[in-house]
Amino acid sequence: MAIEVRMPQLGLTMDEGQIARWMVAVGDKVRQGQPLAEIQTDKITAELESPGEGIIRHILVKEGDSCAVAGLVAVITAPGEDYSPAPAQEGPLPPRAARSTLATRMAEESPSAAGRHRASPNARRLARNQGINLDRIAAGSGAGGRIVGSDLKGASDTPPAKATPLARRVAAAAGVDLDRVPGSGKGGQITREDIERAQAASGPPPFEVIPLTGVRGVIAARMADSAHSAAAVTLTTEADATELAGLRDRLSTRDAEGAEARVPFDAILVKLVSAALRDHVNLNARLIENEIHVMKDVNIAVAVDTQRGLLSPVVKRADTKSILQIADELATLVGRARSGKSQPEDLEGGTFTITNLGMHEIDAFTPIINPPQCGVLGVGRICPRPVVTGDSLAIRQTVWLSLTFDHRMVDGAPAARFLQCVKRFVENPEEQLGPLGKAAV
């Protein structure tokens, strides 16, 4: 009996996934649990495992293409068994292919603003690139009618050239006119190889082509969405971090061999910022369509530089944990992020973000909001600077703090009060946290 391989839902907010790479080909024999493909979502890269044993009979979604959750991506059959996949049905997915009950309920309860279309960041990016008017799509196949990338197929105002999505991206990056490239694919479709041959015939380009796909493509879409939608304002202040540096030294320990284990500044900052958010709840919020959701839990996302790009693992309920607990949890989350093993739940649920560039000797910068969150705190390097105290000049350890917030959700004065609260906690951490900062509150 044929086995249908469908796009899994790797998180409650996932509407679609992209096939980043197929690990098998049509005709290959596969076993249950064997990785079939790499799936790229807006948060993670994960493996799509085979739900059964047999022969790969059909691959329905090409590398680089997106598919809605529960959409058919491949078919496995017994040797010699014939199978023809049914044509894709219009409208919402049938109950057996629907998302989890909780995700469906959340989508049904989420209101849509009148006169506005709901679309995923990937769908918005594709629409911009292809000149598609999203208002022409009545409803998408995502949760609650959200428009996803796969809904844009055939929706272009002008018929596109017959080319694979990857070929389009490579051609756009290389400045190749698709109308002048003969296709060697099925039915004359233009492939990436055709683009490369066309480039070779005209001489080597003076640059390297890197398709904007995978994590980099997701980051590009999310940052563009933030820049185009949020009313971002940045406030900056300088704080005396001498006591903060001293607290870190006192929290550090040594193992049996005498090696020092230092608590990272990020762990202390997560604790201090989460405490400040408890006093300034309007910054611990999200904008969902036309509603501001003030979140009850304080979940701090911490920006992490990885080989695949920027990821932001989340410390859940950070305000209820001690600095040492946060340090242990961060070590685990950051380790998984940098090794490419983050789980969906590692990257979900953030209500506020901290990004620290101090280790790169950056003093101050303008951090960008991670939508739908209200704010992000940028932290510069801690270093000795001259400070006027009374009538004298002293050398103190100082740090620049930069808060970017969405002015649609909070005004400048409340945001400034929150930043001043963070500054006060940084300058007097033990006053807020207690001796050695080990208290959970």
N, C-alpha and C positions, 0 to 999 in steps of 0.2 A: 504494500500500500504506500502511495506517495506521501512524503513528509514535506510539509510546507515550512520553510525557514522565513520567519518574519522579523522585522525590526523590533528589538526589545525596547522596553522603557527602562532606562537606567536611572531615572530620578523623576520625582513628581512634576517637575517643571519642564521635562523634556517633551517637545512636540515632534521632533524629527531627528534623524541621525544621518551622517554622511558616511558612505563607504570609502574609507581612506585607502584601503588596500585589500585585495582578495589574496588569500593564502592558498586557494585551490582553484582548479579550472574545471570546465565541463568535461565529464568523463572520469574524473578522479574518484577513487574509492575512499570513503571517509568512515570513521567510526564515531560512535556517540561521545560527545564531549570534546572532540577534536576542534581546534580553532579553525574557523572558516575564513574570517575576515577581521580586519581592524575597523572599528566604528569610531568616528569622531563626533562628539556632541559639543555643545557650547561650553562644556566644563572639562571633560576628560576624554581620553582615548581608551577604549576597552575592546576586548576580543569577543567576537560573535562565535559561540560554540555550536557544534552540530547537535540538534535534538535527537538524532538517531543515526543508524548505520545504513549505508547504501552507496549509490552512485550519484554524483552531482549531475543532474539531468538538465537543469536550466539555471543560469545566472541572469536575473532580471534587472538588477541595478548595477550600473557600471561604476568603476572607480572614479571618485570625485563627484558622483551624483548623490543627492539627498533623497530620503524616503521618509514618509510620515511614520510615526510609531504604529506598529502592528501591520505595516505594509509588507507585501510579499517581496522578498529579495532573492530567494533561490528555492529550488525544488530538488529533493533527494528521492530517488526511486530505487527499487530492487533491480538487480541486473536484468536487462531485457525488458523491463516494464516501460510502457509508453505513458506519457502524461503530457497534457497540454494545459497550461495555467489558464484559468478563466479570465476574461477581460476585466480590467479594473473597474469597479463600480463607482458611480458618482455619488456624492453626498457623504454623510457620516459613516464611520466604520460600523460593521455589524457588531452586536453585543459580544460575540465570542472573541472578537479582535479588539475590543475596546480596552481602554486603559484601566488602571486599578480603580475601584469604587471611590476611594478617597480623592484621587486625581480628578475623576469625572465630576464628583460633587463640588470640588473646589472650582472647577472650570464653569459649572452651571451657576454657581453663586456669584462669580466675578462679573460685575456689571460692565457693559461696554458704553463708552461715551457716545452720545448721539453725534452722527456725522463724522465719526472717526473710524478708521479701519484698524483692526488688531492684527499685527504681523510680527513674526519673529525677527530678531536682528539679521539673521541670514537671509530671510525673505526680503527685508528692506534693502539689504546690500545688493542682492540679485536684481531687484526691481530697478534700483538706480543704475546698475551696470547695463541692463538690457532696455532701459527706457520704458518700463512697464508702469502704467497707472494702476496702483493698487485699488483705487475706487471702482475699477471695472470688475473686480472679483467680489462677488456678492458674499461668499462665505468660504472659509478655508476648511481643510480637513483636520486641523489641529484641535486641541482641547477648546471647547466653547466656541468653535467656528474660527479659531485663530488661523491666519494665513501662514503657511509654512513654505519652504523653498519648492517642494514638489508641486505646489498649487500653481506655480508660475509657468509650468510647461505649457506652451501653446498660447500663453496669454499676452505675448508681445504685440505691440501695436503694429509692428512690421515683421513679416516672416523672417526669422533668422537664417543665416546660412546653415547648411546641413553639416554640423560639426559636433564632436563630443564636447562636453563641458570643459574637460582638461585642455583640449585643443584650443578652445576659445580663450582660456586664460593665458596659455602660452603665446597665442597669436597676439593678444592684446598687449602683453608685456613686451613682445618683440617688435610690435608695430607692423605685423604682417596682415595684409589685406586678404581675408578669407575668400573673397570672390575671385581671387587670382590663384588659388591653390586647388589643384585637382585632388579629389578624395580617393583613397584606396580602400576604405572600409566598406562594410556591407551597404549596398545600395548607393555607393558613391560618397559615403560619409567621410568627412575630413577627420583624421586622427592626429595625435601629437606627432607621430612619426612623419606625417605629411608636412606638418609645419616645420619640423627640423630639417627635412629635405629641401623645403623651399628656402629656408635660411642658408643652408649649405650652398645652394645654387647661386645665391646672391652674395656669397662671401660671409665670413664669420662676423657676428655682431660685436660691437665694442663693449659688450656688457654680458653679465651672467643673468640668466632668467631664473628667478625663484618664484614659482607659483604661490599665490597668496592663499594657501590651503592649510588644513590641519589647525593646530593651536594658534598659529600666526593669523590665519584667516578669521578664527573666532575672536581673537583679541581685536583685530582690525574692525570687525563688525560691531563689537560691544563698545569700543572706544568711539567709533563714529556715531553710534546711537546715543552715547552720553553727550558728545559734543553738540549734536543736533537737537537734542530734546531737553537737557537740563539747563536751568538758568544758574550756571555755576558762578560762584563768587569765592575768592580766596582771601582769608585774613591771616596775617603773619605776626608772630610775637617772639621775643627772645626770653628764654627762661634760664635762671641760674640752676645748673644741674650738678653742683658740687655735692649736695646731700644725696642726690640720686646715684652718683658714681660711688659715693661712700657706702650706700646701702648695698649696691651690687657687690662691693668688696667683702662686706660683712656676711652676705649670703653665700659667698663662694665656699666650697668645701675641698678637701683633699682625700684622695683614695688611699688604699693601703700602701701603695708604692710612692705616695707623696705627690702625685700629679694633681694639679689644681683643676677643679671642675667649676667653671664660672657660669653663673646664671646670666643668660643673654638679656641685654637691655630690653629687647622686644617683649620678654615675659613680664618684666616690671611695668612696661608701658601698657600692655594689654590690661593688666590689673588696674592701673591708675585711670585709664580711659574708660574702662567699664564702670568704675566707681563714679566718674564724672557723668556718665550717661544716665546713671540712676537718678542724679539730681537734675538732669536736663533731658527729659524723656523725648522731647520733640526732635532731638537729633538722632534718636534711636528709632528711625521710622523709614518707611518705604512709600513710594508713590505708585499705586496700582490703578491704572486708567485714570479716573477722575476722583480717586479717594486717597487720603493719607492714612496709612495704617501705622499707628504707633505700636511698636512691638513690645510684648511683655518680657520676653527673654532678651538678654544682652549677649549677642553672638558676634565676637570680634573676628573679622577676616584679616589675615596678615599676608601681605604681598611677598611672594617668594620668587626669586630669579631661578629658573631651571633651564636646562639645555633645550627644552621644547618651547620655552616662552614663559610668560608671567602666569603664575597660578596663585590663588589666594585661599589656602586652607583656613578653616573656621574653628575657633575655640568656642564651643557652645557654653552658654551660661557662665561666661568668664567672671562675672561679678560675684559668683558664689564659690569661687576657687581661690586657693592661696597662690602666691607667686611661684612656689616650688612645684605645685601641681600643674600650673600653667606651663612652666618650663619643661616638665616631663612630657606633657601633651604636645607642646609645640615641637619638641625634638622628634617625636613620632610622626606628626603630620608633615613636617618639613622634609624628613627623611623619605617618606613615601612620595611626596611631590617631586623631589629631585631624582628619584629612581624610576619615575614614571609609573608608580603603583598606587596612586591616589584612588580611593573609593569615591563613588558619587556623593556619599554622605559627608566626606571630608570637605567638600567644596560647596556645600549647600547651606542655606539658612543664615548667611551673614547679614547683620543689621548695621554694621559700621566697619570701616576698613582702616588699617594702619599700614603705611608704607614707609620704610626706613632706608634712606640712601646714605646714612652717615658713614658706613663702612667704605664708601666710594669717595670720601672727602668732599661731599656735597653739603653746603651750608644751608641753603634754602631752595625750594622749588615749588611749582604749582602742581599738586597731585590732581588726578582726574577722578571724578566720581564713578563708582561701579554701580550702574543702575540695577535695580530701582532704589538703591540706598540713598539716604539723605546726605551723608557726609563721608569724608575721608581725611585722615590726619597724616600729613607728611612730616617726617622727622629728619633733621639734618645731623651732622656730626657733632659730637661733644668734644670741645677742645678749649684750652685756656685762652681767655680774652681779658683785656683790661675792663674793669667795671668801677664806676664811681659809687662809693658808699659814703654817704655824708659828705665830708669835705676832703676825703682821701681817695686815692686810687688803689685798687686791689686787683690781683689776678684771680679770676674765678673760672671754673668749668661751666661753660654756657652752651645752650642748644637752641636752634631756631625751630619753632613749631609752626606749621602752615596748615590751616583748616580750609578745605574747599567744601562748600555746602550748596545745596540746591535751594535757591531763593524762592522757588515755588512752594516749598514746604515750610520754611522757617525764615524769619527776617534777620537782618544784620545784627541788631542788638542782642537777641537771644543767642545767636551763634557766637557773638563776641563774649558773652558771659560764659558760655560753655568753654571756649578756648581759655579764658582767664581762670576758670576752675581747673582745667588740665594743667595750666602753668603753675597754679598754687600747689597742686598735688606733686608736680615734678620738683618744685623747690622745697617742699616739706613732706616727703613721702611717708616718713614714719608717723607724722601727725595724723595722716589719713589711715595708714595700715597697721599701726601699732609697732612695738619693738621688733626689729628685724624684718618687718613686713610679712610675717608668716601667717597672720590672721586671715581668715577667709573673707572677712568683710572690712 
